[in-house]
Amino acid sequence: MILWPAYVVITAHASSPMQRLELAMNQVCHSFHGRIGYYVKNLKTGETIGLHEGDRFPSASTIKTAIMIEVVNQVLAGKLKWSEKIKVPPKNQRSPSMWTAYLEEGTALNIDGLTNLMMNVSDNTAAVMLADRVGVENIERRMLSWGLRDTACTIHEPATNARLRDLQRQFANMGVTSPKDMGGLLERLYRRTAAENPAASERMLRVMSHQYWDDFFTSQIPPGAYVCSKVGALNRSRSDTAIVFGQTPYIITAYTDDAADQSWSDHCEGHDTLRALSKLAWQHLEPNHPYSAPKDADKWFPTGAGVEDS
């Protein structure tokens, strides 16, 4: 288990909270056994810090934020309806994660339900269904139009797009992104520019505030703070991304890859490293609101409801 206080570094050369935060976060990262990158933006001052923030990492489930944004924009454009229903695919075409994969054949869920399942419990089957419905190449075009060249959804390799085919070969599974790119996507959500409709923009933030998997970044932020987040996890990679609405609102994203510790215990190195980075960000940007997770908090971490063990 990581001993977080050992990473709080303050030097005479670091004059601002963001500079001190960068030193402390870099020390955490330098001790990580694998590849790691992060990005933090102080939304009050505009200051940013990062380490390998422009490098590409497996997005895992954090790409679901881009899928949600495309879904909402297609609803606004009249290309689909929030209430439109889609039947779950045959069982041999489902991804085994909560909870759509376990529904009875022929069950139909609407876009609203699928979006919430995808974002809140990170339901992979729901993500595949939505990505297929809106088209990964449409997600690609939107990301590129916003200058997010490191971000792509690679669900189902598209035969007509050479760039996506190449990224799919490099980053199989859900997708690819960089800490800075994903930070930019979250900033669009924060500034309500991810959709040209105030109600739609607000709905996406509300959806992201209902995160079931809250044992990484969010576990180191007090319950009274409003957090909009999306986590991701693969054997080789763990990641988390969040907008934190404190007195000093900020964005934080962090990604790991090629981790030496690929276990799934609550305190594997990847999980504890993400928590350490989040704890440091809160400590430095909200110094007047100190917070430490209560003893035995890990006994109440989300379990995934046990569906994959049944």
Buried (B, 14 or more C-beta within 10 A) or exposed (E): EBEBEEBBBEEEEBEEBBBBBBBBBBBBBEBBEBBBBBBBBBBEEEBBBBBBBEBBBBBBBBBBBBBBBBBBBBBBEEBBEBEBEBEBBEEEEBBEBBBBBBBEEEEEBEBBBBBBBBBBBBBBBBBBBBBEBBBBBBBBEBBEEBEBEBBBBBBEBBEEBEEBEEBBEEBBBBBBBBBBBBBBBBBBBBEBEBBEBEEBBEBBBEBBBEBBBBBBBBBBBBEEBEBBBBBBBBEBBBBBBBBBBBEBBBBBBBBBBEBEBBEEEBBBBBBBBBBBBBBBBBBBBBEEBEBEBEEEEBEEBEEBEEBEEE
